């Protein structure tokens, strides 16, 4: 029987301050008493993710934090749904260490000092079996198309697109084989068609074989953890969706000169034409892309993300002035 995705570390009740209730048969207090956790971060690094799992649902809920808990800060978190009192808790720190505690009676025990004393590195595979020679199912419930899906096992580097260039539409599933991969804990990045990402920092794919993509907290590429980022693109695809010809295209960093015309001396970008240009000289993700139309009016796109995909595409829809006249014959000065 396939089980839903779960993030885990070495199981146990190692942190005394959590007063774990580890007896499987423990009785929950009356349902009228709400479960809650008042967390103080005593560690030297920020807490980026806290998730709870109850005895009722199979698998972890979403990240309960809307922003990271910095060292010394306090935050109160509650389950996304009240499902009794007994929960396990998973905490992820900014340095990619994580810890897993449970079972905890959150109706009677609500104060937690988290000091990362039993935190494990994501790359620590001790105590886990090798992943099964089977498949992990990715279930896209986000409402957006997933353009690419990248994974890294343990502390390794992010790998190629597991979708093989075949996007995963909303409401569809895709099976990914894990035969070549070693270890159980994976870091996963799903990149959507609007260039935003969903990140799973330590998914235990030996225990749970379905990853549900919900896009609870979409991230821009510069917000994605550094070890899951794509490099700056070498090429950029241009698409002229207007009825006008584009004479010049510039790609430059904010505050920098426009530099050279990326179309070259003889090339024009005609209506409804796609054209690939080289941008290997760029060293940052967010750039400005400017097109100059044959009528001498510009279209400028700021904060365009060159790290969103291996080959991102910029779409030109007309001058920023809103002019939508008929196409004219191009002539360079």
N, C-alpha and C positions, 0 to 999 in steps of 0.2 A: 504494500500500500504506500503510495507516494505521499510525502508530507510536505507542508509548506516551509518556505525558507526561514531559517533561524540563524541569528548571529550568536556565537558562543565563544567562551574561553574555557579554561580548565574549570570544571564544575566543582562546587563545594561551598562550604560555609566558613571560609578562611578568615574573613574580616570580623573580629569580635564585636566591633561597634555596631554591626548590622543586626546582631542578635537573630540569626537565621532560624526560622522554624523549619527544620528539616524532616519532620515526621510526616510521612505520606498521608497518614490518616488524620491529620490535625483538622479540627472543626473550625470553620470560619465564624466570627462573631455575627450578630444579626445584620442583615443587609442594610438596615437603616444607617449604619455607621459607615461613612464613606472612607475609601482608601485614599491616602495621600502620602507624599514624601517631601519632607523639607530638607533639601540638600545643601550642604556647605562644601565647597571645593577647597580642601586642604592641600591639594597637590600643587606642584610647581608649574604645571601646565594647565591650559584651559580644557574644560569638558565640552565636547562638541555634540554628543549624542547620548541620550538616555532613552531606553525602551523598556517596556514592561510586558510580561506574558503571564496570563492567568491560567487557572486549571480549566477554564471554560473554553477558551479558543485555542486552536492549534497554531502556534507561531507567535512571533513578536508583533506588537503594534508598531505604529509609526514613531518617528523621532518626536519626543515630547518637548524639545527645546526649540524656541523660535530664534534663539541666538545663543552663542556659546557662553558658558559659565566661567568667568575668568578666575584665576587663583584668588582665594579669599572671599569670593562672592557667594551669596546665598540665593537659592531659587526653589520655589515650591512647584512640584509637578504632580499631576494626577493622571490616572489611567484615562485613555480616550473613552472607555466605557467602564462603568462600575460593574465588576463581575466578581463579587465577593471580596475577600480580604487577602487571600494568599497569592503572591506574585513573585516571579523571578525578575531580577533587574540586571540590565546590561548597560555598562558605562564605557564610552569611547573617549579617549583623550586626544588632544591636538597632535601629539607625537605618534599617533597610530597605535598606542597601547590600549588595551581594553581589559575589562574584568566583568565577571558574571556571578551574581549572587542569588541565592534562593534556597528554599522558599522563605519569603518574608511576609509577616503579618502586618500589612500597611494600615489596618484599622487600629492597631494597638501600638505599633512602632512607627513613628513618622519622622524622626530626626536622624539624619545620616551625615557623618563626617567622612567624605571620600578623599582618601590620601594616596590612592594608587599603590597601596602597599602590596597588593597581590596582582597587580596588572601584568598582563602578558603582551609580548609583541605580536602583531598580526602575523608575522612570519614564523612564530613558534608552532611547529606542527607536532610536538611531542604528545603522545597519548591518543593520536587520531589514526584511524585506519586510512588506507589509500582510497581515493574516490572510486566508486563502482564503475565498471566498464558499461555504463548505461548513459542516460541522457538527463540533463537538467532542463526543465521546461520554463521558458520565459513567457509570462502571461501579461499582455499589454492592456491594462485597464486605465490608462492615463488619459485617453481621449485625444492623444497626439500620436503621430507616426514616429516610430523609433528608426532613425536613419542608420545608426551603427551601434554595436554592442561590443565593448572591449573588457577584457578580464586580465587580472594579474594574480597568480597564485602566490600566497605567502607574501614575502617581501620582494618578489621579482618585479621585473619591468612590465608595463602594460603591453598587452599583445595586440594582434591584428583584429580587424573587424570580424566578429564571429557570425555576423549575418551574411557575410560573403557578398555584400552589395545588394542584398534583397531586403528592403525595408520591412519592418514589422508594423502593420497597420493597427489602429485601435480595435480592441475586441478580439484580436487574433493571438495565437500562441505559436511558439517556435521551440523545437527541441535542439539543444546543443550538446554534442558528445564531449565527454571529458577524458576519453581514453589516453591522450598524450600527456595529460596534466598530472602532476604529482602533488600530494598534499590535499588538504580539505578546506582551508580557509582562503577565500578568494576576495579580492577587491574588484568591484564591478562598476563600470561607467556606461550608462545608456545615454546616447546623444539623440535628441529629438529633432524633428524637421524645422523647428524654429531656433536651433543652435543651442538651446538650453539642455542641461544635463541632469540626470539623477544618479546619485552615487551610493553604493553600498560598500562600506569600508571593510567589513569582515563577515562574509556570508559563509556559513558552514554547509557546503554542498555535499558533504558525506552523509549528513544526517537528514537534510531537507532538500528535496529535489524539484521544488517549484519556486521560482522567483516572481513575485507579483510586482509589476511596474505601475506605481500609482502616481508618481510625480508630485509627492506631497510638498517638497521644498526644492523647486527647480533652481539650478545654479548656472550662472554665466561661466564661460570658460576660465576667467581669471579668478573665480571663486572656488573652482574645483581644486582639491588637494594637489600639490605639486607633482606627486608621484603618479597621478592619473591624468595629467594634462597631455594634450597633443602638442607637438612642436609647431612653431610658426610655419604656415604653409609655404611651399616652394612655388606653387602656381595658384592663380585665381581665375575662375571662370567668369566671364562677362556675358550678360544677356540683355540685349536692347529690346525691351518690350514696347517701345513707342513706334510711331510712324515717321520718326525723324532719324536722320543719320547723325552719328556721333563722330566728331572729328578727332577729339583728344581725350585721353583718359590718364589721370594722375593718381598715384597711390603714395601717401606720405604720412609721416607721424605728426601728431598734433604739435603745432608750433614750429615745424620744420618747413623748409622750402618745398614747393611742389615737385621739383626735380624734373626728370625726363618724361616725355609723352610715352606711355606704355604701349601705344598702338604702333609706334614707329613712324617713319616718314611716308610710307606708302599705303598703310592700312587705314580703312574707315570701318566703323561698326554700323552696318546697315540695319534697317528695321527688322525686328524679330530674328536677329542673328546672334549666335553664341560664338565667343572667341576666347581662347585661353591665353593668358599672359603670364610672364614670370615675375614673381615678387620675392625672389630669394634674398634680395638685399635688405628686406625688412627684418627687424630683430625684436619687435614687440607685437603683441596680439591685436591691440586696438589701433586702427589706422583710419585715416580719412580717404575716401575714394571720390574723385571728382571727375565728372564727364562734362565736356563742352560740346554742345550741339551745333549743327550747321548754321543755326540762326543766331549764334554767338551767345546763347543763354546757357548757364551752367546748371547742373544737378550735383549736389554735394551730399554724400552720405557719411556722417560722422560715426565714430566708435564702431566701425565695421570690424568683426572679429575674425582674424586670420588663423585663430587656433580652434575654431569651432568644428572644423572637419579637415580631412587630409587635403581636399581641394574644395574650399568654399566657393560659393557662387554669389555674385552681387547682381541684383536686378535693377535695371534703370527703367523708370516709369515716366520720366519727363522732367523738364526744368523745375527748379524749386519755386519759380514764380507762378507755377500752375498753368503755364502756357501749353495748349494742346492743339496747335495748328497742324496742317498737313505737312508731310515730309517734304524737304527741299533738297536740291542737289548740293552735295558738299563741295566746299572749296576752301582749302587751307590758305591762310595769309602767307 
